[in-house]
Amino acid sequence: MVKTIRMTQNDVQHFVDVTSRCDFDIDISYNRYVVDAKSFLGVYGLDFRVPLTVSYEGYNAALEELLEKYAIAC
């Protein structure tokens, strides 16, 4: 699945906490930069002024709820 989100630097810790509980790979990217969504430093280093794309193959209710919260209309 691929979802587009927008978040702030203040949201990173909660985002990483939720993604770390998932037993599947999750990537977050913009332009050509792709990082592991379970890496605090990787996610924190992203540009939060642009929409971010989250890619994953699996299901976790907490993750879906979080992505819905940060979702933007495309």
Steps between C-alpha positions, in 0.01 A plus 500: 500500500609856442368799696592868495533677833616824652645518850725721709826437682298478822312198359811293419537316832138382501520404131816292554352337814197383301696383194750312719219278629422377149647169385540610136721751319385861477674766292442873504618718213487822307657573163784246475571464874374177657555411867386226736192629681615317815816712522464809717805673351396408146150639538612804699739593217221533243368829365167553679400788272408254223249214490655167598417164345467193722533161329431167669370147443303386802228599743513647849196677648710754694699585186184546293356731767822702512521535121136608490579770753792634291338442158473780247276520196683427177 
